[in-house]
Amino acid sequence: MCGIVGIVSHAPVNQMIYDALLLLQHRGQDSAGIATSADNGISMYKGNGLVRDVFRTRNMRPLTGNCGIGQVRYPTAGGAEVEEAQPFYVNAPFGIVLAHNGNLTNAQQLSIDIATRDRRHINTGSDSEALLNVLAHEIEQTAHSGAHDPESLFEAVAAVHRRIRGSYAVVSYIAGYGLLAFRDPFGIRPLCIGVNETESGPEYMVASESVALEGLGFRFLRDVAPGEAVFIDIDVNLYTRQCAEFSSLHPCAFEFVYLARPDSVMDGVPVYAARLKMGECLAEKIRREYSAGDIDVVMPIPDSSRPATLQLALKLGLPYREGFVKNRYIGRTFMMPGQAIRRKSVRQKLNAIGAEFKGKSVLLVDDSIVRGTTSREIVQMAREAGARRVIFASAAPPVRFPNVYGIDMPTRAELIAYGLSDEEVRREITADGLIYQDLDAFTRTVRDLNPALQSLEASCFDGFYITGDITREYLDTVESGRGKRKVLGEEIPPSAGY
């Protein structure tokens, strides 16, 4: 998971990109990078850490120019070395920098093709560098008399769509030409565009979430359509074209559960409203399965479950309490590598208020249960604080399958619900009761807010991989590369094809 941004302006963009990355910091905390362009040259700085730690005044000063891109990264392909921080750069043709949010599912074959067919060299294990080299090759192939116009760049993007598989939202800058951004044909990863009217004329920004646009004073125009490319030249003229032969919208379900900021709007769905509706639907299921008096108080696991919990408590007519205080200086545990680190981090991140638990039957609500480490620790903390009974609820359905489209949950053995019944998961997290959101109800909560959505990319819940290229052998290969234990014998549901 990553956050990306690109800006073409009439004024220097380094500070604007920095500010946008701060607004997207929740999408990646491992590394950050900015690349800008002035006088057809490209300046870049990137490093490991949070935005505020990577960039100092001495790093920002050389980032001159009115055009640029930036990224905050949490790695799901490649490693966490500084060499794999983005953006990536190639010097031919013209000089191109690129930042990418998503995951290419055919990255291994691409690397072979790039070396043997395109005659290009890749320095890292990052699929983003592979994507950059594919784009650079196709731009080189579509150049008209050694130069480019918007249509030739769109032809290059169309060729990229034909060659790569998986999820991808991309911002790139071509020295001397402008900003080129595009989105995969299934619209799995988010990308939107905004405009700011100035005395010198309009300036444009593309970003992973609308909150980044609004925070910088840009007016949200629309989401970039699946398969669409957007080109903004150095004179700040905007061009768009659908570049995919087939396209359909299937945004990632987990964006609405957890990843996106609640004040963002994605593909016509206000994230906060979606989370409220998740709470409403979950309340109906709890009402069916529990009697009056079974629950004394409802508490969220801070922070992303709070909207769902508030609405749930309201619908059930139960007291809402904040039983846990969050230390905001600890990173998101879902995104931390290693079970031991996550387990230790939970105790550092949350502290229970004993008076809210003592002698009570408590309903704890979290946005989701992925590995179960956090859930188990929280249940134990509630008991230690004096809870008489602990019921655990998830605003999302059970995460039973790997996500291969840019969220770090690709190993079956790490998913607590993989191969287990709800009752078995309940025993694993040591709760007195466990209730999950139903998948149909969850899907309905999002689609009701935008009926134009055909479906969600919900493979982590239902095992249906929309790109049509995910097999058991692919998952085994991914897990082997991560040094994890393979889990054999399962059935992967048939996937849709292109």
C-alpha positions as CSV (number, residue, x, y, z in Angstrom):
1,M,0.0,0.0,0.0
2,C,1.3,3.4,-0.9
3,G,0.2,7.0,-1.4
4,I,1.1,8.9,-4.6
5,V,0.8,12.5,-5.8
6,G,1.6,14.5,-8.9
7,I,1.3,18.2,-9.4
8,V,1.8,20.6,-12.4
9,S,1.6,24.2,-11.3
10,H,2.6,27.7,-12.2
11,A,4.7,27.9,-9.0
12,P,7.3,25.7,-7.2
13,V,5.7,22.4,-6.2
14,N,8.2,21.0,-3.6
15,Q,6.3,22.3,-0.6
16,M,2.9,21.3,-2.1
17,I,4.1,17.7,-2.7
18,Y,5.6,17.6,0.8
19,D,2.3,18.8,2.3
20,A,0.3,16.3,0.2
21,L,2.5,13.4,1.4
22,L,1.8,14.4,5.0
23,L,-1.9,14.0,4.2
24,L,-1.2,10.6,2.7
25,Q,1.2,9.5,5.4
26,H,-1.4,6.9,6.6
27,R,-0.9,5.0,3.4
28,G,2.8,4.3,4.0
29,Q,5.3,4.9,6.7
30,D,8.4,3.1,5.6
31,S,9.8,5.6,3.1
32,A,9.0,8.8,1.2
33,G,10.3,10.5,-1.9
34,I,9.9,13.5,-4.1
35,A,11.0,14.3,-7.6
36,T,10.6,17.7,-9.3
37,S,11.6,19.1,-12.7
38,A,12.9,22.4,-13.8
39,D,14.6,23.3,-17.2
40,N,14.0,19.8,-18.4
41,G,16.1,18.3,-15.6
42,I,14.9,16.2,-12.8
43,S,15.9,16.5,-9.1
44,M,15.0,13.8,-6.6
45,Y,15.4,13.0,-2.9
46,K,14.0,9.9,-1.0
47,G,14.8,8.0,2.1
48,N,13.4,5.6,4.7
49,G,11.1,6.9,7.4
50,L,8.2,9.3,7.8
51,V,7.9,12.3,5.6
52,R,8.8,14.7,8.4
53,D,12.0,12.7,9.1
54,V,13.1,12.1,5.5
55,F,13.0,15.8,4.4
56,R,14.9,18.6,5.9
57,T,15.4,22.1,4.5
58,R,18.7,21.0,2.9
59,N,16.9,18.2,1.1
60,M,14.0,20.4,-0.1
61,R,16.0,23.3,-1.5
62,P,17.3,21.4,-4.5
63,L,13.9,20.2,-5.5
64,T,13.1,23.1,-7.8
65,G,10.5,23.4,-10.5
66,N,6.8,23.7,-11.1
67,C,6.1,20.0,-11.8
68,G,6.8,16.9,-9.7
69,I,5.6,13.7,-8.1
70,G,5.9,12.1,-4.7
71,Q,5.2,8.9,-2.8
72,V,4.9,7.4,0.7
73,R,5.5,3.7,0.7
74,Y,4.7,0.6,2.6
75,P,6.4,-2.3,0.7
76,T,4.4,-5.2,-0.5
77,A,6.8,-6.2,-3.3
78,G,10.6,-6.0,-3.1
79,G,12.2,-5.0,0.2
80,A,12.4,-2.1,2.6
81,E,15.9,-1.0,1.6
82,V,16.3,2.7,0.8
83,E,17.2,1.7,-2.8
84,E,13.6,0.6,-3.2
85,A,12.1,3.9,-2.0
86,Q,10.2,5.7,-4.7
87,P,10.1,7.5,-7.1
88,F,12.3,5.5,-9.5
89,Y,14.2,7.1,-12.4
90,V,15.4,6.1,-15.9
91,N,17.3,8.4,-18.2
92,A,16.0,7.1,-21.5
93,P,14.0,8.2,-23.2
94,F,14.1,11.9,-22.1
95,G,14.4,11.1,-18.4
96,I,11.3,9.6,-16.6
97,V,10.5,9.3,-12.9
98,L,7.6,7.1,-11.6
99,A,5.8,6.3,-8.4
100,H,3.3,3.4,-8.1
101,N,0.6,2.2,-5.7
102,G,-0.4,-1.4,-6.2
103,N,1.2,-4.7,-7.0
104,L,2.0,-6.3,-10.3
105,T,1.1,-10.0,-10.3
106,N,3.2,-10.8,-13.4
107,A,6.3,-9.0,-12.1
108,Q,8.5,-12.0,-12.4
109,Q,7.8,-12.6,-16.1
110,L,8.0,-8.9,-16.7
111,S,11.6,-8.8,-15.4
112,I,12.6,-11.5,-17.8
113,D,10.9,-9.7,-20.7
114,I,12.5,-6.4,-19.8
115,A,16.0,-8.0,-19.9
116,T,15.6,-10.1,-23.0
117,R,13.1,-8.2,-25.1
118,D,13.4,-4.6,-24.1
119,R,17.2,-4.8,-23.4
120,R,16.8,-2.9,-20.1
121,H,18.4,-3.5,-16.7
122,I,16.6,-3.5,-13.4
123,N,18.5,-2.8,-10.2
124,T,16.1,-3.8,-7.5
125,G,13.3,-6.4,-6.8
126,S,10.6,-3.7,-6.9
127,D,7.8,-4.2,-9.3
128,S,7.6,-0.4,-9.6
129,E,11.0,-0.3,-11.2
130,A,9.8,-3.0,-13.6
131,L,6.7,-0.9,-14.4
132,L,8.8,2.1,-15.0
133,N,11.0,0.3,-17.5
134,V,8.0,-1.1,-19.3
135,L,6.5,2.4,-19.6
136,A,9.9,3.9,-20.7
137,H,10.2,1.2,-23.4
138,E,6.7,1.7,-24.7
139,I,7.2,5.5,-24.7
140,E,10.3,5.0,-26.8
141,Q,8.4,2.8,-29.2
142,T,5.6,5.3,-29.7
143,A,7.7,8.4,-30.2
144,H,6.8,10.2,-33.4
145,S,10.0,11.5,-35.1
146,G,11.7,11.3,-31.7
147,A,9.2,13.5,-30.0
148,H,5.9,13.0,-28.2
149,D,2.3,14.4,-28.2
150,P,-0.4,13.4,-25.8
151,E,-1.8,10.8,-28.2
152,S,1.5,9.0,-28.6
153,L,1.9,8.9,-24.8
154,F,-1.6,7.4,-24.5
155,E,-0.6,4.8,-27.1
156,A,2.3,3.9,-24.8
157,V,0.0,3.5,-21.8
158,A,-2.3,1.3,-23.8
159,A,0.7,-0.9,-24.5
160,V,1.6,-0.9,-20.8
161,H,-2.0,-2.1,-20.0
162,R,-1.5,-5.0,-22.5
163,R,1.8,-6.1,-20.9
164,I,1.2,-5.8,-17.1
165,R,-1.3,-7.5,-14.7
166,G,-2.4,-6.7,-11.2
167,S,-3.3,-3.4,-9.5
168,Y,-1.6,-0.1,-10.3
169,A,-2.2,3.6,-9.9
170,V,0.7,5.5,-11.4
171,V,2.1,9.0,-11.5
172,S,5.1,9.7,-13.7
173,Y,6.9,12.7,-15.0
174,I,8.6,12.9,-18.4
175,A,11.3,15.5,-18.6
176,G,10.4,18.3,-21.0
177,Y,6.9,17.0,-21.5
178,G,4.8,16.8,-18.4
179,L,2.9,14.6,-15.9
180,L,1.5,11.2,-17.0
181,A,-0.8,9.3,-14.6
182,F,-2.9,6.2,-15.2
183,R,-5.0,3.6,-13.4
184,D,-5.3,-0.2,-13.9
185,P,-8.3,-1.4,-16.0
186,F,-10.1,-2.7,-12.9
187,G,-9.7,0.5,-10.9
188,I,-8.5,-1.6,-7.9
189,R,-6.2,1.1,-6.5
190,P,-7.5,4.6,-6.1
191,L,-6.5,7.7,-8.0
192,C,-8.3,11.1,-8.4
193,I,-7.7,14.5,-10.0
194,G,-8.3,18.0,-8.8
195,V,-7.8,21.6,-10.1
196,N,-6.9,24.9,-8.5
197,E,-7.8,28.1,-10.4
198,T,-5.1,30.7,-10.0
199,E,-4.4,34.1,-11.5
200,S,-1.9,32.5,-13.8
201,G,-4.4,29.8,-14.9
202,P,-5.5,26.4,-13.7
203,E,-3.0,24.0,-12.0
204,Y,-3.7,20.3,-11.6
205,M,-3.0,17.6,-9.0
206,V,-3.5,13.8,-9.0
207,A,-3.4,11.8,-5.8
208,S,-4.4,8.6,-4.2
209,E,-7.1,10.2,-2.0
210,S,-9.3,13.3,-2.3
211,V,-8.2,14.4,1.1
212,A,-4.8,15.3,-0.3
213,L,-6.5,17.5,-3.0
214,E,-8.7,19.3,-0.5
215,G,-5.9,19.8,2.0
216,L,-4.0,21.8,-0.6
217,G,-6.9,23.9,-1.8
218,F,-7.6,21.9,-5.0
219,R,-11.1,21.3,-6.1
220,F,-11.9,17.7,-6.6
221,L,-12.8,17.1,-10.2
222,R,-13.4,13.3,-10.4
223,D,-11.8,9.9,-9.9
224,V,-9.5,8.7,-12.7
225,A,-11.5,6.0,-14.5
226,P,-10.2,2.4,-14.7
227,G,-7.8,2.1,-17.6
228,E,-7.8,5.9,-18.1
229,A,-4.6,8.0,-18.6
230,V,-4.3,11.6,-17.7
231,F,-1.5,13.8,-19.2
232,I,-0.8,17.4,-18.0
233,D,1.9,19.1,-20.1
234,I,4.4,21.6,-18.8
235,D,2.1,24.4,-20.1
236,V,-0.6,23.1,-17.7
237,N,-2.9,21.8,-20.4
238,L,-5.0,18.7,-19.4
239,Y,-5.6,15.7,-21.7
240,T,-7.3,12.4,-20.9
241,R,-8.1,9.2,-22.8
242,Q,-9.3,5.7,-22.0
243,C,-6.4,3.5,-22.9
244,A,-7.6,0.0,-21.9
245,E,-9.4,-2.3,-24.4
246,F,-11.7,-3.5,-21.6
247,S,-12.3,-1.7,-18.3
248,S,-14.6,-2.0,-15.3
249,L,-14.6,-0.5,-11.8
250,H,-13.8,-2.8,-8.9
251,P,-12.2,-0.7,-6.1
252,C,-10.4,-2.4,-3.3
253,A,-12.9,-3.3,-0.4
254,F,-10.2,-2.8,2.2
255,E,-9.9,0.9,1.3
256,F,-13.3,1.4,2.8
257,V,-12.7,-0.9,5.8
258,Y,-9.3,0.5,6.9
259,L,-6.8,2.0,4.5
260,A,-8.4,5.2,3.4
261,R,-8.8,8.3,5.6
262,P,-12.5,8.7,6.7
263,D,-12.6,12.2,5.2
264,S,-11.8,10.9,1.7
265,V,-14.3,10.1,-1.1
266,M,-13.3,7.2,-3.3
267,D,-15.1,6.3,-6.5
268,G,-18.2,8.2,-5.4
269,V,-18.3,6.6,-1.9
270,P,-17.7,8.8,1.1
271,V,-15.5,6.6,3.3
272,Y,-16.9,7.9,6.6
273,A,-20.5,7.2,5.4
274,A,-19.5,3.7,4.4
275,R,-18.1,3.0,7.8
276,L,-21.2,4.3,9.5
277,K,-23.3,1.9,7.4
278,M,-21.0,-1.0,8.3
279,G,-21.9,-0.3,11.9
280,E,-25.6,-0.3,11.1
281,C,-25.5,-3.6,9.3
282,L,-23.4,-5.2,12.0
283,A,-25.9,-4.0,14.6
284,E,-28.7,-5.9,12.9
285,K,-26.7,-9.1,13.0
286,I,-25.8,-8.6,16.7
287,R,-29.5,-8.0,17.5
288,R,-30.4,-11.3,15.8
289,E,-27.7,-13.3,17.7
290,Y,-27.6,-11.7,21.2
291,S,-30.4,-11.0,23.7
292,A,-31.0,-7.8,25.6
293,G,-28.8,-7.7,28.6
294,D,-26.0,-9.8,27.0
295,I,-24.0,-6.6,26.4
296,D,-23.5,-3.8,28.8
297,V,-21.3,-1.4,26.8
298,V,-19.8,-1.0,23.3
299,M,-16.2,0.1,22.7
300,P,-14.2,0.8,19.6
301,I,-10.6,-0.3,19.0
302,P,-9.2,3.1,18.0
303,D,-9.2,4.6,15.5
304,S,-10.6,3.4,12.2
305,S,-13.4,1.3,13.8
306,R,-14.9,4.4,15.7
307,P,-17.5,5.4,13.0
308,A,-18.9,1.9,12.8
309,T,-18.9,1.5,16.6
310,L,-20.7,4.8,17.1
311,Q,-23.5,3.8,14.7
312,L,-23.7,0.3,16.1
313,A,-24.1,1.5,19.6
314,L,-26.8,4.0,18.5
315,K,-28.8,1.3,16.6
316,L,-28.6,-1.1,19.6
317,G,-29.4,1.6,22.2
318,L,-26.3,0.6,24.2
319,P,-23.8,2.9,26.0
320,Y,-20.8,3.9,23.9
321,R,-17.5,4.2,25.8
322,E,-13.9,4.8,24.9
323,G,-12.2,2.0,26.8
324,F,-8.8,2.2,25.2
325,V,-6.5,5.2,25.0
326,K,-4.3,5.3,21.9
327,N,-0.7,6.4,21.8
328,R,-0.6,8.2,18.5
329,Y,3.1,8.0,18.2
330,I,3.1,4.2,17.5
331,G,2.7,3.1,13.9
332,R,-0.2,1.1,12.5
333,T,0.2,-2.4,13.8
334,F,-1.4,-4.0,10.7
335,M,1.4,-2.6,8.7
336,M,4.3,-3.7,11.0
337,P,6.4,-6.6,9.9
338,G,6.6,-9.6,12.2
339,Q,4.1,-11.1,14.7
340,A,6.4,-10.4,17.7
341,I,6.7,-6.7,16.8
342,R,3.0,-6.4,16.4
343,R,2.2,-8.1,19.7
344,K,4.6,-5.9,21.6
345,S,3.3,-2.8,19.7
346,V,-0.3,-3.4,20.8
347,R,0.6,-3.0,24.4
348,Q,2.6,0.1,23.7
349,K,-0.1,1.5,21.4
350,L,-3.3,1.0,23.6
351,N,-3.9,1.4,27.3
352,A,-7.2,0.2,28.9
353,I,-9.2,2.5,31.2
354,G,-10.0,0.0,34.0
355,A,-13.1,1.7,35.3
356,E,-14.8,1.3,31.9
357,F,-14.3,-2.5,31.9
358,K,-14.7,-3.6,35.6
359,G,-17.5,-6.1,36.0
360,K,-19.0,-5.4,32.6
361,S,-19.9,-7.5,29.5
362,V,-18.1,-5.6,26.8
363,L,-18.6,-5.6,23.1
364,L,-15.3,-4.6,21.4
365,V,-15.6,-3.5,17.7
366,D,-12.6,-3.5,15.3
367,D,-12.6,-2.7,11.6
368,S,-11.3,-6.1,10.7
369,I,-9.4,-9.2,12.0
370,V,-6.4,-10.1,9.8
371,R,-3.7,-12.0,11.6
372,G,-5.5,-12.1,15.0
373,T,-2.4,-11.0,17.0
374,T,-3.9,-7.6,17.8
375,S,-7.3,-9.0,18.6
376,R,-6.0,-11.6,21.0
377,E,-3.9,-9.0,22.9
378,I,-6.8,-6.6,23.1
379,V,-9.2,-9.3,24.5
380,Q,-6.5,-10.2,27.1
381,M,-6.1,-6.5,28.0
382,A,-9.9,-6.2,28.5
383,R,-9.9,-9.1,30.8
384,E,-7.0,-7.8,32.8
385,A,-8.9,-4.5,33.1
386,G,-11.7,-6.4,34.8
387,A,-14.2,-7.2,32.0
388,R,-16.6,-9.9,33.1
389,R,-17.2,-11.0,29.5
390,V,-15.6,-10.0,26.2
391,I,-17.4,-10.2,22.9
392,F,-15.4,-9.3,19.8
393,A,-17.0,-7.9,16.6
394,S,-15.5,-7.2,13.2
395,A,-17.0,-4.5,10.9
396,A,-15.5,-6.5,8.0
397,P,-16.1,-10.1,6.9
398,P,-13.5,-12.8,7.8
399,V,-10.2,-12.3,6.0
400,R,-9.7,-15.8,4.7
401,F,-7.6,-15.3,1.5
402,P,-4.4,-13.5,0.6
403,N,-4.5,-10.1,-0.9
404,V,-2.2,-9.8,-3.9
405,Y,-3.2,-6.3,-5.1
406,G,-1.1,-4.1,-2.9
407,I,-2.0,-4.9,0.7
408,D,0.5,-6.8,2.9
409,M,-1.6,-9.9,3.6
410,P,-0.3,-12.3,0.9
411,T,0.5,-15.3,3.1
412,R,-2.3,-17.8,3.9
413,A,-0.6,-19.1,7.0
414,E,-0.7,-15.6,8.5
415,L,-4.4,-15.1,8.2
416,I,-6.2,-16.3,11.4
417,A,-9.5,-17.1,9.6
418,Y,-7.9,-19.1,6.8
419,G,-9.2,-22.6,7.0
420,L,-10.9,-22.0,10.4
421,S,-14.6,-21.6,11.3
422,D,-15.8,-18.5,13.2
423,E,-15.9,-20.6,16.4
424,E,-12.3,-21.7,15.9
425,V,-11.3,-18.1,15.4
426,R,-13.2,-17.1,18.6
427,R,-11.2,-19.7,20.6
428,E,-7.9,-18.5,19.0
429,I,-8.5,-14.9,20.1
430,T,-9.8,-16.1,23.5
431,A,-13.1,-14.1,23.2
432,D,-16.4,-15.1,24.8
433,G,-18.2,-14.3,21.6
434,L,-17.2,-13.4,18.0
435,I,-19.3,-11.9,15.3
436,Y,-18.3,-11.0,11.8
437,Q,-20.0,-8.7,9.2
438,D,-21.7,-10.8,6.5
439,L,-20.0,-10.3,3.1
440,D,-23.3,-9.5,1.3
441,A,-24.2,-6.9,3.9
442,F,-20.7,-5.4,3.7
443,T,-20.8,-5.1,-0.1
444,R,-24.3,-3.6,0.1
445,T,-23.2,-0.9,2.5
446,V,-20.6,0.4,0.0
447,R,-22.7,-0.1,-3.2
448,D,-25.7,1.6,-1.7
449,L,-23.6,4.8,-1.5
450,N,-22.8,4.6,-5.2
451,P,-25.1,2.2,-7.1
452,A,-22.8,2.7,-10.2
453,L,-20.2,0.4,-8.6
454,Q,-20.3,-2.9,-10.4
455,S,-18.6,-4.8,-7.6
456,L,-15.8,-4.5,-5.1
457,E,-12.4,-6.2,-5.3
458,A,-12.9,-8.3,-2.2
459,S,-10.6,-11.2,-2.8
460,C,-9.3,-11.2,0.8
461,F,-12.9,-12.1,1.8
462,D,-14.2,-14.3,-1.0
463,G,-11.0,-15.6,-2.8
464,F,-12.2,-14.2,-6.2
465,Y,-9.2,-12.6,-8.0
466,I,-10.6,-10.2,-10.6
467,T,-7.4,-10.1,-12.8
468,G,-7.8,-13.8,-13.6
469,D,-4.2,-14.8,-13.2
470,I,-4.0,-15.9,-9.6
471,T,-3.5,-19.6,-9.0
472,R,-2.5,-21.7,-6.1
473,E,0.9,-22.0,-7.6
474,Y,1.3,-18.2,-7.8
475,L,0.4,-17.9,-4.1
476,D,2.9,-20.7,-3.2
477,T,5.6,-18.8,-5.1
478,V,4.8,-15.6,-3.3
479,E,4.9,-17.3,0.1
480,S,8.1,-19.1,-0.7
481,G,9.7,-15.8,-1.6
482,R,8.6,-14.4,1.8
483,G,10.1,-17.3,3.6
484,K,6.8,-18.4,5.0
485,R,5.3,-21.9,5.5
486,K,3.2,-23.1,2.6
487,V,-0.4,-24.1,3.2
488,L,-1.5,-26.8,0.7
489,G,-4.8,-28.5,-0.2
490,E,-7.1,-25.5,-0.4
491,E,-9.2,-24.6,-3.4
492,I,-8.9,-21.2,-5.1
493,P,-12.3,-20.2,-6.6
494,P,-12.2,-19.6,-10.4
495,S,-11.2,-16.1,-11.3
496,A,-12.6,-13.7,-13.9
497,G,-10.4,-13.1,-16.9
498,Y,-9.6,-10.0,-18.9
